[in-house]
């Protein structure tokens, strides 16, 4: 396990050096191609509820136009919200990610940037938004929009630091998405064991969005352990891998 963690840290470090060299124009060009591939996917076209990460100013595929397209098509859009929690126990992370609703283009345009430059719902607005999980510890449960049902997602668009040809994904090291997906699975599948995912398990279609430089050479693989989730598809400017 220690060797895997070292390998992950080394890959993150080397990948960040590469990504720092990319120009804004290159990222914008790649992001436009990724959008074209995404909207061509049947899974995206059929999705009613999707989660979209809100991108940093650099170093990853920009999702601004994806959010705008999804809202324009009338999809229900959910975005990440990070918060400190105390109800999940000492063996759980103190900082947790949930997915909360984005109501409109005006709502998106009103989001303020956090310390990483990521547009983020403000704390005071979270109580008025839907969230997609049904576990009662999320946002201390009382912060689910009044009278609203928790929503299952059809698709989740995930960021990452590195990806590989087997649909492995390396995140930023905080475990936000892996822990969210674990909680989502337990909530959607009535706390069934996660050790062996049955084919009929209720999970969203997981799609990674990657800059070409983030996909490591085919003979190599992203280091993973038992807590890491693999993707269902990966999109780069060169196309869709499944």
C-alpha positions, -999 to +999 in steps of 0.1 A: +000+000+000+028+024+009+045+018-025+012+026-043+009+059-024+045+068-033+038+060-070+007+081-069+025+111-054+053+108-079+029+107-109+010+137-096+042+156-092+054+148-127+020+154-143+017+188-127+050+199-142+037+189-176+003+206-172+019+239-160+035+242-195+001+242-213-012+275-226-048+287-220-054+286-258-043+249-259-066+240-230-095+259-246-090+241-279-089+207-263-119+216-241-139+225-272-132+191-288-140+173-256-174+191-256-181+180-292-173+143-283-194+145-251-226+158-267-223+131-294-225+104-267-259+086-264-254+084-226-251+122-224-280+128-247-302+104-227-290+117-193-316+137-173-295+144-143-257+149-145-229+160-122-203+182-137-171+193-120-165+230-121-130+235-135-099+252-122-085+281-142-057+259-157-045+223-158-077+205-168-105+204-193-127+235-189-163+226-182-180+260-186-195+252-220-205+218-208-225+233-180-241+258-203-251+231-228-266+208-202-287+237-187-297+248-222-309+212-229-330+212-197-309+187-178-307+188-141-272+198-133-254+190-100-220+204-090-195+196-062-197+213-029-170+207-002-177+211+034-163+201+068-183+174+085-184+157+120-211+130+117-193+103+097-170+090+124-133+093+132-123+069+104-138+091+077-123+122+061-131+155+078-137+173+045-164+157+023-178+164-012-215+164-020-233+172-053-258+200-051-282+214-077-274+242-101-306+259-109-300+280-140-274+299-161-279+329-139-272+307-108-240+294-125-229+329-134-234+341-098-210+315-083-179+329-066-145+314-069-129+294-041-092+295-031-084+273-061-102+296-085-131+271-089-167+285-091-185+272-059-219+275-044-218+297-013-226+281+020-257+301+026-273+288-006-268+251+000-299+248+022-320+259-009-304+233-033-312+197-039-285+171-033-284+137-048-275+115-018-299+100+007-275+093+036-286+115+064-252+127+075-248+148+043-249+184+050-264+174+084-295+162+066-316+193+075-299+211+046-318+192+019-342+215+001-375+214+019-400+188+005-376+176-022-365+140-029-328+132-032-319+126-068-301+098-085-276+108-112-274+094-147-239+106-154-209+120-135-182+140-153-149+136-134-117+155-134-083+140-126-046+145-126-038+114-148-056+087-167-047+055-186-060+033-214-077+009-190-099+038-177-079+042-146-080+076-130-057+094-106-072+122-086-057+150-067-051+129-036-080+141-013-103+111-021-133+134-027-147+115-057-138+080-045-155+086-011-185+102-028-189+073-051-186+048-022-214+067-003-235+070-035-233+033-041-243+025-005-272+050-007-285+039-041-281+002-035-295+000+000-261-005+017-252-036-003-216-047-001-193-027-025-167-055-027-182-069-059-203-046-080-233-065-095-241-057-131-275-044-120-261-020-094-274+015-095-245+037-104-241+067-127-221+065-159-187+077-150-169+098-176-134+112-172-125+144-191-088+146-199-063+168-217-043+147-241-012+152-219-029+137-189-032+103-205-001+083-197+016+060-223-003+029-232+023+005-216+019+022-183-010+023-158-022+047-132-014+032-098-046+022-080-058+005-049-091-009-036-105+026-029-101+038-065-130+037-089-125+030-126-143+050-153-169+038-178-155+062-205-127+087-210-129+116-234-100+135-249-098+157-279-089+125-299-122+107-291-140+085-266-124+054-249-147+028-233 
